[in-house]
Amino acid sequence: MEPQRKLLNSVDRCVDEALCGVVRSSGGLSLLRGHRVTLRSDLHRLRGRVALLSGGGSGHEPAHAGYIGSGMLSAAVAGGVFASPPPASILAAILSLHNAGASGVLLIVKNYTGDRLNFGLAAEQARNHGVAVDMVIVAEDCAFDRPSKAGRRGLCGTVFIHKLAGALAEEGCSLDQIVTKVTEVLKGIGTLGVSLSPCSVPGCLPSFELPPGDMELGLGIHGEPGIKRSKVASADEVVKTMIDHMTNPDSQSHLPLKSGDSLVVCVNNLGALSCLEMAVVTRAAIICLEGRGLVVARAMSGSFMTSLEMAGVSLTLMRADREILRLFDAQTGAPAWPNLSSVCVSGRDYTAEPPAMGTRPQDDTHSEGPLSPVLREALEKICSTLLERQEELNSLDRAAGDGDCGNTHAQAAKAIQGWLQSHVVPGCPGQLLSVLAGLVQEKMGGSSGALYSLFLTAAAAHVTEGRSNGAAWANAVHAGTQAMRRYGGADPGDRTMLDALCPAVEELMKLSTAPPGGEMAVLQAAVQKAASGAEATRDLTARAGRASYIAAERLTLPDPGAVAVAAVFGAVLQALEGHA
């Protein structure tokens, strides 16, 4: 099996090129030549203050270089993908910060053997150079009930420590003060991950096999497998399982929480979840925590410490008092820190009242008039015609679209028939057109539903009970067609319903000047124009709508939308001839 393809230039250069991309795209960062060390480009601002240095393997982006900036890290050291950085580079970073005038350097290290050894060695060497150095180790993983001697792993909770220590350093706290404070905070942080897929280091096979439909709970960020496997459940169930495990008092690595505790929650994308899934998981986490009587003070959701392209998520919870929240909310210039609101998430009314929209036209009570019987007859004929031709329209649409044109027209016809059974037809044609627009918008669906609804809505204003002569109808259909063209973006000749509608409307405009009794002749000619316009779409190239994506030589049948429009015109003519 070949390793998963990645959009890289080379396996050997990917880390250096990625660091270059991060630094080149941010005005606040610079690279230490000859080392994989990213620094604040305004190091002079560290004079007399504690500098913060973190780092570790690459593949966890935006960690760690994304958290460099005022109020967070001063520098970050990167190793190869999932590999600890070399001590020489860590030392070079420490000395750069010391030489910039920092009063001390705090190393923030995730609890992995390689990181502890290499950062520890660099710290010892720096002390020999006269640098005040201290180290805090983040070990907040909640996966193992009985952690081994190696202890708990350092995961996304590390980012919280970057933030809190950074805010303290910005305020001028001493190295000892910062170490004391974050050591205390670390007792109240826990993280647990779950994944639906492994990840693969560039140039290597996936780190473990995970059959489709399975998920792994409690995995680390280096592709190491977790503590148990189960079938993928719903987002709500997965989040509940995670929080149950993190807070289970029988586990030595649980996070003790009690009702009333205030928390910061971080929903961290391990690499490949969509933003949509992330938002669903975030909702689940907030609701689940609130259901246990906890107060969610802040919630952050996004990619903060990833594991290449792993399709998973980790949850980090941190107990937070007012002082922790103050430090958490402090300003930072770090590009990967989210622009969060400082309002408590829980206990907030997060819905707004929708505006009063009035009633739907199809629910209003209308009064009949002299035109009601003929309008009803025309409508009934339109509906029965569209239902008779449902299959024909579908088969035309299978050649040019998604094969449902007959169904969408039949849906509209059935909705209108249902409305006719229980309502009087208003004597005012404009009111009827508004009713039809409402029914079509709600029941027809698709772009044809929107187009018909636009047509009917724009036409409705032009015909009233007192003004329903030929000229008024001519203006109404003209206005409807113009609205369709304006919003639909199609023109006659584009192989759409307009190819039947426009020639018919052009003919109907003659109603304005037709002699008394000459209206039927105009209507007959309009119906003829609609039919021949629909037929002529056989030879047109589709330039709008879904059919425009299909090769022209495959489109040899007439356009279904145009055929439907011609059928509607024909039905109206039949009804009026029967009525005359």
C-alpha positions in Angstrom: 0.0 0.0 0.0 1.5 3.3 -1.0 1.6 6.1 1.7 -1.1 8.7 1.5 -0.3 11.4 -1.0 0.5 14.8 0.4 0.8 18.2 -1.2 4.5 18.6 -0.6 7.7 19.1 -2.6 9.9 16.6 -0.8 9.8 14.6 2.4 13.2 15.9 3.4 12.5 19.6 3.0 8.9 19.7 4.1 9.6 20.9 7.7 11.9 23.7 6.6 9.6 24.8 3.8 6.6 24.8 6.2 8.5 26.9 8.7 9.5 29.3 5.9 5.8 29.6 4.9 4.7 30.4 8.5 7.4 33.0 8.9 7.1 34.6 5.4 3.3 35.1 5.9 3.7 36.8 9.3 5.3 40.2 9.9 5.9 39.3 13.6 8.2 36.3 13.0 11.7 35.6 11.9 13.9 32.4 11.5 17.2 31.7 13.2 19.6 30.9 10.3 20.9 27.4 10.4 18.3 26.2 12.9 14.6 25.3 12.9 14.0 28.1 15.4 11.2 30.7 15.0 11.5 33.9 17.0 9.5 37.1 17.6 10.9 39.7 15.2 10.7 42.3 18.0 13.0 40.6 20.5 14.1 44.0 22.0 10.6 44.1 23.7 11.7 41.2 25.9 14.3 43.3 27.7 13.9 42.8 31.5 11.1 40.3 31.1 10.8 36.5 31.2 11.0 34.9 27.7 9.0 31.8 26.9 10.3 29.0 24.7 8.4 25.9 23.6 8.6 23.4 20.8 8.7 19.8 19.8 8.1 17.7 16.7 6.6 19.1 13.6 3.3 17.9 12.3 1.3 19.6 15.1 0.8 22.9 13.3 -0.1 25.6 14.2 1.8 24.5 17.3 4.3 25.8 18.2 5.3 28.6 15.9 1.7 29.9 15.6 1.7 30.8 19.3 4.7 33.2 19.0 3.8 36.9 19.7 3.3 39.4 22.4 1.4 37.8 25.3 2.5 34.3 24.3 5.7 32.5 23.2 8.9 34.4 22.5 10.3 31.6 20.3 9.7 28.0 19.3 12.0 25.1 18.2 10.9 22.5 15.7 12.1 19.0 15.3 11.4 16.8 12.3 7.9 15.4 11.9 7.0 13.9 15.3 10.7 14.0 16.3 12.1 15.9 19.2 14.3 19.0 18.3 18.1 18.7 18.7 19.6 20.3 21.9 21.9 22.6 19.8 18.9 24.4 18.3 17.2 24.6 21.7 20.3 26.1 23.2 20.6 28.6 20.2 17.1 29.7 20.9 17.7 30.1 24.6 20.8 32.2 24.0 19.1 34.4 21.4 16.4 35.2 24.0 19.0 35.8 26.7 21.1 38.0 24.4 18.0 40.1 23.7 18.0 41.1 27.4 15.4 38.6 28.7 15.6 38.3 32.5 15.0 34.6 32.4 13.8 31.9 30.0 11.0 29.5 30.8 10.9 26.2 28.7 7.4 24.8 28.2 7.8 21.1 27.3 5.3 18.3 26.5 5.9 15.1 28.5 7.6 12.9 26.0 11.0 11.3 26.8 12.8 12.8 23.8 11.6 16.3 24.5 12.4 16.1 28.2 16.0 14.9 27.4 16.8 17.4 24.7 15.2 20.4 26.4 16.8 19.3 29.7 20.2 19.0 28.2 19.9 22.5 26.6 18.7 23.9 29.9 21.8 22.5 31.7 24.1 23.9 29.0 22.4 27.3 29.2 22.8 27.5 33.0 26.6 27.0 32.4 26.3 30.1 30.1 24.8 32.0 33.1 21.3 32.0 31.8 18.4 31.9 34.3 16.4 28.9 32.9 13.5 26.9 34.3 11.2 24.2 32.8 7.6 23.2 33.2 6.5 19.9 31.9 2.9 19.6 30.6 1.4 16.1 31.2 -2.4 16.5 31.1 -3.5 13.4 29.1 -6.4 11.6 30.7 -6.3 8.4 28.6 -4.6 5.9 30.9 -6.3 4.7 34.1 -2.9 3.6 35.4 -0.2 5.7 33.7 3.2 4.0 33.3 6.4 5.4 34.7 6.7 7.6 31.6 3.7 9.5 33.0 0.9 11.3 31.2 1.5 12.7 27.7 1.5 16.4 27.0 -1.3 17.3 24.5 -3.4 20.4 23.6 -3.5 21.7 27.2 0.0 22.9 26.4 -1.5 25.7 24.4 -3.4 26.9 27.6 0.0 27.0 29.4 1.5 29.1 26.5 -1.3 31.6 26.9 -1.4 31.9 30.7 2.4 32.0 31.1 2.6 34.5 28.3 0.1 36.8 29.9 2.0 36.6 33.2 5.4 37.3 31.5 3.8 40.3 29.7 2.8 41.7 33.1 6.4 41.5 34.3 6.1 38.5 36.6 9.4 36.8 37.6 10.4 33.4 36.4 9.7 31.8 39.8 6.2 33.5 40.0 5.3 32.2 36.6 6.5 28.6 37.3 4.6 28.5 40.6 1.4 29.8 39.0 1.3 27.5 36.0 2.3 24.4 38.1 -0.8 25.1 40.1 -3.0 25.6 37.0 -1.7 22.3 35.4 -3.5 20.3 38.2 -6.8 21.5 36.7 -6.2 20.6 33.0 -7.1 17.4 31.3 -7.2 16.3 27.6 -8.5 13.3 25.8 -8.4 12.5 22.1 -10.5 10.3 19.8 -9.9 9.5 16.1 -11.6 7.9 13.2 -8.4 7.5 11.2 -4.7 7.2 11.7 -2.2 9.7 10.2 0.9 9.0 8.2 4.2 10.7 8.5 5.4 12.1 5.0 7.0 9.2 3.2 5.8 6.5 5.6 2.8 4.1 5.9 0.0 5.0 8.3 0.9 4.7 12.0 -1.7 2.1 12.8 -4.6 0.3 11.0 -8.1 1.5 11.9 -10.9 -0.4 10.0 -13.6 1.8 8.5 -16.4 2.5 11.0 -14.1 2.1 14.0 -12.8 4.8 16.3 -9.8 4.9 18.7 -10.2 6.6 22.1 -7.3 8.1 24.1 -4.7 8.4 21.3 -1.7 10.7 21.4 -0.6 13.3 18.8 2.2 11.2 17.2 0.0 8.6 15.6 0.4 6.3 18.6 -2.8 4.2 19.1 -5.2 4.7 22.0 -6.6 2.7 24.9 -9.7 1.3 23.4 -11.5 0.8 20.1 -15.2 0.9 19.4 -17.7 1.5 16.6 -18.1 5.1 15.6 -21.2 6.5 17.4 -23.0 9.8 17.1 -21.1 13.0 18.0 -23.2 13.4 21.2 -22.4 9.9 22.3 -18.7 10.2 21.5 -18.4 13.4 23.5 -20.3 11.9 26.4 -17.9 8.9 26.4 -14.9 11.2 26.3 -16.1 13.4 29.2 -17.1 10.3 31.3 -13.6 8.9 30.8 -11.9 12.2 31.6 -13.8 12.7 34.8 -14.0 9.1 36.1 -12.7 9.1 39.7 -11.5 5.4 39.3 -8.8 6.6 36.8 -5.5 7.8 38.2 -5.3 10.4 35.4 -8.8 11.8 35.7 -9.6 15.5 36.0 -11.5 16.1 39.3 -14.6 18.2 38.5 -17.6 19.1 40.7 -20.9 20.7 40.0 -20.6 24.5 39.9 -17.0 24.4 38.7 -16.1 27.0 36.0 -14.3 25.7 32.9 -12.5 26.6 29.8 -13.1 24.0 27.0 -11.0 23.6 23.9 -12.3 21.5 21.1 -9.2 20.7 19.0 -9.2 19.4 15.5 -6.5 16.7 15.2 -6.2 17.6 11.5 -8.9 16.4 9.2 -12.4 17.0 10.6 -14.5 19.5 8.7 -15.5 22.7 10.3 -19.1 21.5 10.2 -18.2 18.4 12.3 -16.1 20.6 14.7 -19.1 22.9 15.3 -21.4 19.8 16.0 -18.8 18.4 18.5 -18.4 21.9 20.2 -22.2 22.1 20.7 -22.2 18.5 22.1 -19.3 19.4 24.5 -21.0 22.6 25.9 -24.4 20.8 26.4 -22.8 17.8 28.0 -20.7 19.8 30.4 -23.7 22.1 31.3 -25.8 19.0 31.9 -23.4 18.0 34.7 -23.8 21.4 36.4 -20.5 22.8 35.2 -20.2 26.4 34.0 -18.6 26.7 30.6 -16.8 30.1 30.9 -15.0 30.0 27.5 -15.1 27.7 24.6 -12.5 27.6 21.8 -12.9 25.4 18.7 -10.5 24.9 15.8 -7.1 23.4 14.9 -4.7 24.2 17.8 -2.5 21.2 18.1 -2.9 18.7 15.2 -1.5 15.3 14.3 -1.0 15.8 10.6 -4.2 14.6 8.8 -5.8 12.6 11.6 -9.6 12.6 11.4 -10.1 13.2 15.1 -10.7 15.6 17.9 -9.4 16.2 21.4 -11.2 17.9 24.3 -9.2 19.9 26.8 -10.9 21.1 30.0 -9.3 23.6 32.4 -10.8 24.6 35.7 -10.8 28.4 35.7 -11.2 31.0 38.4 -11.4 34.7 37.7 -7.7 35.1 37.7 -7.2 32.4 35.2 -9.9 33.9 33.0 -8.2 37.3 33.2 -4.9 35.8 31.9 -6.8 33.7 29.4 -8.6 36.8 28.0 -5.4 39.0 27.9 -4.5 40.4 24.5 -1.9 38.4 22.4 -0.4 39.0 19.0 0.1 35.3 18.3 -1.5 34.5 14.9 -2.9 31.1 15.8 -4.7 32.2 19.0 -8.4 32.7 18.2 -10.2 36.0 18.5 -12.4 34.8 21.3 -15.2 36.7 23.1 -14.7 37.3 26.8 -18.4 36.6 27.6 -19.3 33.5 29.7 -20.6 30.8 27.3 -23.1 29.4 29.8 -26.1 31.3 31.1 -26.3 33.5 28.0 -29.5 34.0 26.1 -28.2 33.0 22.6 -31.4 33.2 20.5 -33.1 36.2 19.0 -36.8 36.7 18.1 -37.5 36.4 14.4 -39.3 39.4 12.8 -43.1 39.3 12.4 -43.6 38.2 8.8 -47.4 38.5 8.6 -49.5 35.7 7.3 -48.7 33.6 4.2 -50.9 34.6 1.2 -52.2 31.0 0.9 -53.6 31.3 4.5 -55.5 34.6 4.0 -59.2 34.6 3.5 -60.2 35.9 0.1 -63.6 36.7 -1.4 -64.9 35.3 -4.7 -65.7 37.5 -7.7 -67.0 37.1 -11.3 -63.6 35.9 -12.5 -63.3 33.1 -9.8 -64.9 30.3 -11.9 -62.8 30.8 -14.9 -59.6 31.2 -12.8 -60.4 27.9 -11.0 -61.0 26.1 -14.3 -57.7 27.3 -15.8 -55.9 26.2 -12.6 -57.4 22.8 -12.5 -56.5 22.3 -16.2 -52.9 23.4 -15.6 -52.6 20.9 -12.7 -54.1 17.9 -14.5 -51.9 18.6 -17.5 -48.7 18.8 -15.5 -49.6 15.5 -13.6 -50.4 13.7 -16.9 -47.0 14.8 -18.3 -45.0 14.1 -15.2 -43.1 11.0 -16.6 -42.5 12.7 -20.0 -40.9 15.7 -18.2 -38.8 13.4 -16.0 -37.4 11.5 -19.0 -36.6 14.7 -20.8 -34.8 15.9 -17.7 -32.8 12.7 -17.4 -31.1 13.6 -20.6 -30.2 17.2 -19.5 -30.4 17.4 -15.7 -31.2 15.3 -12.6 -34.3 13.7 -13.9 -36.8 15.3 -11.5 -38.4 18.1 -13.6 -41.7 16.2 -13.8 -41.7 15.4 -10.1 -41.1 19.1 -9.1 -43.9 20.3 -11.4 -46.2 17.5 -10.1 -45.4 18.6 -6.5 -46.5 22.1 -7.4 -49.7 20.8 -9.1 -50.6 18.6 -6.1 -50.1 21.5 -3.7 -52.3 23.7 -5.8 -55.0 21.0 -6.1 -54.9 20.6 -2.3 -55.3 24.3 -1.8 -58.2 24.5 -4.3 -60.2 21.8 -2.4 -60.4 23.9 0.7 -60.3 27.5 -0.5 -62.3 29.8 -2.6 -60.5 31.2 -5.6 -60.2 35.0 -5.1 -62.0 37.2 -7.7 -58.8 39.3 -7.8 -56.3 37.6 -10.1 -53.3 39.4 -8.3 -54.4 37.8 -5.0 -54.5 34.4 -6.7 -51.0 34.9 -8.2 -49.7 35.7 -4.8 -51.3 32.6 -3.4 -49.7 30.5 -6.2 -46.3 32.2 -5.6 -46.5 31.2 -1.9 -47.5 27.6 -2.7 -44.9 27.1 -5.3 -42.1 28.6 -3.2 -42.9 26.3 -0.3 -43.9 23.1 -2.1 -42.1 23.0 -5.5 -38.5 23.3 -4.4 -35.5 23.5 -6.7 -34.5 26.4 -8.9 -37.7 26.0 -10.9 -39.8 26.6 -7.7 -37.8 29.8 -7.1 -38.2 30.9 -10.8 -42.0 30.3 -10.9 -42.4 32.1 -7.6 -40.4 35.1 -8.8 -42.5 35.2 -12.0 -45.8 35.0 -10.0 -44.7 37.5 -7.3 -43.6 40.1 -9.9 -46.7 39.6 -12.0 -49.2 39.8 -9.1 -49.0 43.6 -8.7 -50.1 44.2 -12.3 -53.6 42.5 -12.2 -56.3 43.5 -9.8 -60.1 42.8 -9.8 -60.7 46.2 -11.4 -57.8 45.9 -13.8 -57.7 42.5 -15.4 -58.2 43.3 -19.1 -55.8 42.1 -21.8 -53.4 45.0 -21.4 -53.1 44.3 -17.6 -52.4 40.6 -18.2 -49.8 41.5 -20.8 -48.0 43.8 -18.4 -48.2 41.1 -15.6 -46.6 38.3 -17.7 -44.0 40.8 -19.0 -43.0 41.9 -15.5 -42.9 38.2 -14.4 -40.6 37.3 -17.2 -38.3 40.3 -16.6 -37.9 39.2 -12.9 -37.0 35.7 -14.0 -34.4 37.0 -16.4 -32.9 39.5 -13.8 -32.4 37.0 -11.0 -32.0 33.8 -13.0 -29.3 35.2 -15.3 -30.6 33.4 -18.4 -31.7 34.9 -21.7 -33.7 33.5 -24.6 -31.5 31.2 -26.6 -29.8 29.7 -23.5 -32.0 26.5 -23.7 -34.2 27.2 -20.6 -37.9 27.7 -19.9 -37.4 31.2 -21.2 -37.2 29.9 -24.7 -40.9 29.0 -24.5 -41.9 31.8 -22.2 -40.3 34.8 -24.0 -41.8 34.3 -27.5 -45.2 33.7 -25.9 -45.0 36.8 -23.8 -43.9 38.8 -26.8 -47.1 37.7 -28.6 -49.2 38.4 -25.5 -48.0 42.0 -25.5 -50.3 42.4 -28.5 -53.2 42.1 -26.0 -52.6 45.8 -25.2 -53.7 46.8 -28.8 -56.1 43.8 -29.6 -59.5 44.8 -30.9 -62.5 43.8 -28.7 -63.0 40.0 -29.1 -59.6 39.6 -30.6 -58.0 38.4 -27.4 -58.5 34.6 -28.1 -56.6 34.9 -31.4 -53.6 36.5 -29.6 -53.7 33.8 -26.9 -53.8 31.0 -29.6 -50.8 32.6 -31.3 -49.0 32.8 -28.0 -49.6 29.2 -27.2 -48.3 28.3 -30.7 -45.1 30.4 -30.1 -44.5 28.7 -26.7 -44.8 25.2 -28.3 -42.5 26.0 -31.2 -40.1 27.8 -28.8 -39.9 24.7 -26.6 -39.4 22.4 -29.7 -36.6 24.7 -31.0 -34.6 24.1 -27.8 -33.5 20.8 -29.3 -31.0 22.7 -31.4 -29.8 25.1 -28.7 -26.7 24.9 -26.6 -27.4 25.1 -22.9 -25.8 28.2 -21.4 -27.6 28.4 -18.0 -28.9 26.0 -15.4 -27.7 22.5 -14.7 -27.8 21.4 -18.3 -25.0 23.9 -19.1 -22.5 21.5 -17.5 -23.4 18.7 -20.0 -21.7 18.2 -23.4 -23.9 19.8 -26.1 -23.9 16.7 -28.3 -25.7 14.7 -25.6 -28.6 17.2 -25.6 -30.8 16.2 -28.5 -34.2 16.4 -26.8 -36.1 19.6 -26.0 -35.5 21.4 -22.7 -38.0 20.0 -20.0 -38.5 23.4 -18.4 -39.5 24.9 -21.8 -41.8 22.0 -22.5 -43.5 22.5 -19.1 -44.1 26.2 -19.8 -45.6 25.4 -23.2 -47.9 22.8 -21.5 -49.1 25.4 -19.0 -49.9 27.9 -21.8 -51.7 25.2 -23.7 -53.8 24.2 -20.6 -54.9 27.9 -20.0 -56.0 28.1 -23.7 -58.0 24.9 -23.4 -59.7 26.1 -20.2 -60.7 29.4 -21.8 -61.9 27.9 -25.0 -64.1 25.5 -23.0 -65.4 28.5 -21.1 -66.0 30.8 -24.0 
